[in-house]
Amino acid sequence: MKEIFEILEQNARATPEQISTMVDKPVSEVEKIIKQAEKDGSILKYKAIINWPKLGEGDIWALIEVRVTPQRGVGFDTIAERIYQFPEVHSAYLVSGTYDLAILVRGKTMQEISSFVAEKLAPLEQVQSTVTHFLLKRYKENGETFHLPKETNKRLPITP
Amino acid sequence: MLNAKSAPTKARDNLISQKVDTLPPSGIRKFFDLLSSVEDVISLGIGEPDFVTPWHIREAGTYSLEKGYTMYTSNSGMPELRQELASYLELRYGVSYHPENEILITTGSSEGLDLALRAIINPGDEVIIPNPCYVAYPADIILAGGVPILVPTNEENNFVVRATDIEARITKQTKAILIGYPANPTGAVMSKKEADATAGLAKKYDLLVISDEIYARLVYGVEHICFPSLPGMKERTILISGFSKSHAMTGWRIGYAAAERRFIQALAKIHQYTMLSAPTMAQMAAIEALRNGESEVEKMVQEYNRRRRLMVKRLNEIGLPCFEPKGAFYAFPSIKATGMNSEEFAEKLLLEEKVAVVPGTAFGPYGEGFVRCCYATSLPSIEEALRRMDRFIRKSRLNTA
């Protein structure tokens, strides 16, 4: 069953028919498993990984370290939610170490991100401090490499 | 004789050894030249993994260069590597070899095979090989001074050689049986029962067995039978294997031979005069492969299995009946229904639909009526190749109708 999800994770467009052949299970069963996973949130969404810079769309990204004061009863969850609900926040994680939340923020300009930090994030009551790291270059994301030239075929066309 | 102006002649070139001069060129080579003339081909003709060697193994190779491991190693190979191999074979297949004198590290399993044949063959000795088989088997036997005796295998017995067919060809000159399961080009695997039957013959007629198990790790839903692990077989088997297929390391040229001491000593004697030692960098990489490569091997096997199921199913759907190959990364469908012979089929398919497959006859006379399709290529390529083959077959059906 795990294999079905591994295939979808690699290629969200794999059809139940293709998957059924690959894992040697009836199509109906594969469809059922996928439907169930969509329903119970095991599969959250199907998305494409876009190489935006290639399309000339140069979004600005920043990784922000946030130190917060946890709250009684709910720990970090409530403050985390207050932060991740902002549409600017692309990803948010609770991490161990010298800060608490690691958030990935996306904006059209550096200005946009600065204002988000200065006007939305930093003023939050539980936020003690923030450190903003602007992304300079992306090498690999979600298992896909960006800057390496596409793996060219180095194999001879026919070998014994 | 060396005058460039002299007219080309069909007569034998006396400056070239007669054995080499009369050795037929590889059937694959012929096809390679034709292939080079066509552009944008999807190739199902490549007999090697499409994965690049896992990064941690490449990194180990790079590191060894940085550290200056650029010298010869011991003739038999680095002791650490032999030790790792001994434990690996013991753990995985329950056959124990002494790392000191029962394992030889070779420059690819190809060298191991050549050494094994040269080490045991006296002029005129016969070596029995199932056919179709890997292109090098008959040639290597001939080069070693032996006589290849082909035993036909076919779809009815899933391309596994039958002991009775072997027995029918045993003569006083028979020295050894050379088997290679999982098999290139058929993808066949040998079951325990079939292996036992062959082992029985080896004992009965006092024959050696050379077991080429380079595809051992690429089996799907079945257990690989390591031939020397069968009762009484370690003492009469030379096991040949390597890292090319299991760890996607074809270009590193690293393999090994394992057998009882007297055989390994004989192989090592030739090896020390001809190869000295296998590439040091590749040996270092192989150590890393054995120590930390298992999860990558399993990942690749799982991926091959998905492609295998897709390819076999599609081949059967488009009218090229294909028995289920349970090993290696080849499907070997029959093309008899098309009315073409293997070479014709492969050539037309290449020129009309730009898909390369290898004609079964490249693997010997008993490969006629089949083509080899390798599924060690990306899923989208396999799908596209099969769409084109489907079109090709429909077209040729219309033409003959």
Interface residues (C-beta under 8 A of the other chain):
Chain A: E3 I7 N11 Q18 T21 M22 V23 D24 E151 R155 L156 P157 I158 T159 P160
Chain B: S26 I28 F31 F32 L35 S36 V41 S43 G45 I46 G47 E48 D50 V52 Y134 V135 A136 N184 Q302 N305 R306 R307 R309 L310 K313 A356 V358 A362 L379 E383
